[in-house]
């Protein structure tokens, strides 16, 4: 089987602008409407609503990975991070990691992607665990194939195989350069936010650069891209929500 990254025109993505224009316009109208409604709410209610939305997002993105987070722990972590930029040591680490990732993506929504930033997000998505060989904060370097499989032991079905680890630095350099160069600016006609977010997510997942946490980091990149297309983090969240830090 020939994988996407083995195609001769990889990574040249093609799309028809007519197919996404209506959807992109609808997305932006809805986002502006939600942001406007948030701005009319009293500060305390607005902040409470934003915490609830982030909590829901943290639970949803973890559920995609088959993980069930404790609702109270996620909320507690979010509130602690907002109030003091720290999390108590006895906090559930998976809940804390999910909260850290959400807030860090929003704090850095206007910053360019880099190896260091992605490595930090992956470390948040994959809390430190004993007796594991998973690399945190850096790209995978195991020479064995990175495969997505299912099925019984000894008879797996390979759904996808990512580029070899030796190619990851080169692949990621090309991806990060494209992402940062395609950021919306006043000087150039921007690529529609939904399209840029979709391409970024597909491209990143195709490379699958980390030992673990690729799904959560990939969704964080989509979130980051959509924020840049809107000009503010999702849900109308402003820097004032974090005490101006």
N, C-alpha and C positions, 0 to 999 in steps of 0.2 A: 504494500500500500504506500502511496505517496502522500506525505503529510503536507499541510499548507505551507510550512516553511521550506519545503523542498521544491515548491513550484518555481519555475524559471523567472517569474516576475515578482516573486516575494521581495519586499512587502509592499507592493503597489496595490493599493485598495481603490476600487472603482465603485462609483455610485451615481445614481441619477438624481440631480437636484429636484426635479419635479416630484419625485416620490416622497420626499421628506419635508418640503416647504410648508405644507399645511400643518403637519404635525408639529414642526418646529415653532411656527407662529402661535399655535394653540398653547404649547408648553410655556412660551414666554408670557403670553397673556395671563395664563393661570398663575404663574409664578409672581408676576407683578401684582395681581389681585390679592394673593395670599400675603405678600409682603406689606401691601397697603393696609390690609385688615389687621395685621399684627401691630403695625405702627399706631393704630388707633386705640389699642388696648392699654389699660393702665400698666405701669411697669411691672408690678408684682405678678399680675395675671399673665402678661406677655412672657416673662421669664419662666413661669410655671408651665406654660404651654410649650415653650421651647424645650424644656427638660423632658416633658412627656413625649415630644416628637423624637428627641434623640434617644430616649429610652426605647421607644418602639423600633427605631432603626437598628439599634444595637441588638435587640432581641431577634429581629428579622434576619439580619445578616449572619448571625450565629446559627439560626435555625436552618439556613441554607446549607451550612456545613454539618448539620446533624447534631448540633450542640444546643442544649437547653440551659440558658442562663437564668439565675435567680433574679426576679424582677426587682426585689428590694435592694439587692447588692448593686445592680446596675444603676439604679436611681441614686443610691447613697454615694456611689463613686462619682457620678456626674456632679452632684451637689457639692461634694468635697473638693473636687477639682475646680469648680467655679468659684467657691468661696476662698480657698487657700492655695490653689494650684498644686495640691498634693493629695495623696490617698493614704489613709491609715494602713499600717503594716499588716494588720490582721484581716484585711479585706480579701474577698475571693479574687484570686488572681485573674481568672478568665473574665470576670465581670469588670475588674479594674482595667484590664487590657482593652476591652471593647470600648469602655468609656474614654480611655486615653486616646485611642485611635480616632474616635469621632471628633473629639475636641481639637486634637492636633491638626487634623485635616482642615478643620474650619479656621483655626488660627493661621494656618499657612496657605489659605486658599489662593492668595495672589502671588505666592512664591513659585519660582521655577522648580520643576522636578529635578532630582539629583540621585545618584546612587546612595548617598548618605541619608537623604530624606526617606527614600523607599525602604532602606534598611531599618530605619527607626520605626516606620509603620509596621514592618513585618515583625519586629521585636515586640511591639505592642499587641499585635494580632496573635502571636504565639508566645505565651508566657513561658518563662524558664521552668523546665521540669527536670527532675533527676532521672538518671538512667536513660537518657535519650541521646541519639546521635544527630538530631536535627540542628542544623546551623542556624543561628539567629543573628540578624543584623547584617548578613552578607549573602551573596549569591551562592547557589549550590556549587559544589566542586566534586561531588561523587562522580566517578567516571561511568558508573552504571546508568542505564537508561532511565529517564524520568517518564514513567508511564501512568496513564489513568486506566485502571482495570476494574473489572467486576467478575463475578462468577466464583465457583468453588476453588478451593486450594488445589493447585496442580493442574487445573484446567481453566486458567483465567482468559477472559475476553479483553483484548487490548482495544480501548476506545480511542486512545490518542497517545502519541509519543512525542515529547518535546525535543527541541534541539539539544545536542550533547552539551554538557556543562562547559566544555572547553570553548564553545561558541557563545555562551551567555554574555560575557563582557562586551563582545562586539555587537551582538544583537541588541543589548540594552542601551549601548551608546547611541546606536542608530535610532532606537525608539525614543529615548529621552531628547535627543536633538530635534526630532520631528515634533514632539509634543511641545517643547518650549518655543520652537520657531512658529508653530501654528497658533500660539496664544493670541486671542483677539486684541487688536490694537487700533488706534485711530488712523494709523498710516496705511493699513491694508484691509481689504474686505475680508472679514473673518469667516472661517468655516463654520457652518451652523453648529451651535453648541451640542445639540443632540447627536449630530454626525461625528463630531470630534470626540465626544465622550464614548460613543459606540466603537469607533475605530481604536481608540486608546485601550478600551477594555479588551477587545478581541486581540489586538496586537500583544498586549502584555500577557494575557492568558495563553496565547500561542507559544510565547517564549517560556512561560512557567519558570521564572528565574530562581525561585526560592525552594528550599526543601519542603516547606509547609507555609500555609497562610496566603497562598497566591490568590485564592478567591476573595478573601477579605481585603487584601491590598488592591486587587483589581477593581473592586467596587468603590474603594476609597479614591482611586484615580478617577473613576467616572464622576464621583461626587465633586472632586477637585476641578475637573474639566467643566462641569455644569456651573459651578460657582464662578469660574472665570468668564463664562459666557453671559451670566446674569450681571456680573459686577459686584456680587456680594454672596456670602455663603447661603446655602439653602434655608428656607423658612424665613428669609429676611433677617437672619441673625446678624447683629452688628458687633463691632469690637467692644461697645459699651457693656455688652452682656458679660464680658470677662473682666470687668473692672478696668478696661483700657490697657491691659497688659499685652 
